[in-house]
Amino acid sequence: MRLRVEFTTEPFDLDEAPPHAVVAREVIEAAELDSVDVGPFGNTAEGGADSVLTAVDALLRKALDAGATRVSLQLNVIGEEGR
């Protein structure tokens, strides 16, 4: 199964990326995912189910530890592995 996750962390800071946002992006960029799109107001990543779910677990734990007060995410099944 292939998954896509879209997420944001809060609170926002328009002047500088807060520590929780930096940590969340680092987790996603370091994960074994097929594609990652990092933006100022949202981030998207795709990959196999195990890789995405492992990355989401780490993302939630580390972002909260770094001061996030809210993490919004959407997870979608986008296809079968290998397609």
N, C-alpha and C positions, 0 to 999 in steps of 0.2 A: 504494500500500500504506500502511496506517495501522499505527503501532506504539505500544506502551505500554512505558515503561521504569520499573522500580522500582529504587531504589538506596539504599544507606547508605554512609557513610564511617566509618572508624575511625582512631584510637582514640576511644571514647566519653568524654564528660565530662558527667555529669548536672547539674553546677552551672551550666555556661556552654557555649554552643556553641563548639567549637574553630574555629580559622581555616579548616581544610580543609572543615568542614561549612558554614560561612558562604559560602565561595567557591563550593562546589558548588551551593548554593541560589541564589546570585546568578546563576550561569551558566544554570541551568534557568529561573529566573524571567525572565531577559532574552531567552531564546530565543523564536523564532517558533513556539510550540506552541499547540495548541488548548486544553489544560487542564493545570494544574499543581496538585498537592496536596502541600504541604510540611508535614511533621510531625516530632516530636522523635525518632522511631525509624525513620523511613523516608519516602521521597519518591516521588511518582509523577507522570509526565508522559505526555501523549499528543499525537500529531500525525502529519503525513506523514513517510514514511520519511526523506527527505533532511533535514528539520528535526530529527528525533529523533537521527539518526546524527551530524549535525554537533554537536548539543548534547552528546551522549555523549562525543564526541572531546574537546571543550573541557572538559567536566566532569572526565574522567579526567586530562588533562594538568594542569589548574589545581589540582585537589584534591591530587594527588601533589606538585606544587610547593609547596603550602601546608602539607604535613606529614602527609597521610594515609598510613597504613601499610597500609591495606586498603580497597578499594572493592568492595562486593558489589553486583551488579546482575543484574536479570533483564529480558530483552527479549522481548516477545511480539508476534506479528502479530495484530491485532484486527480487520482488515477491509481493504477496498479503499478507495482515495482517493475521496472524494465520496459515500460511503455513510454 
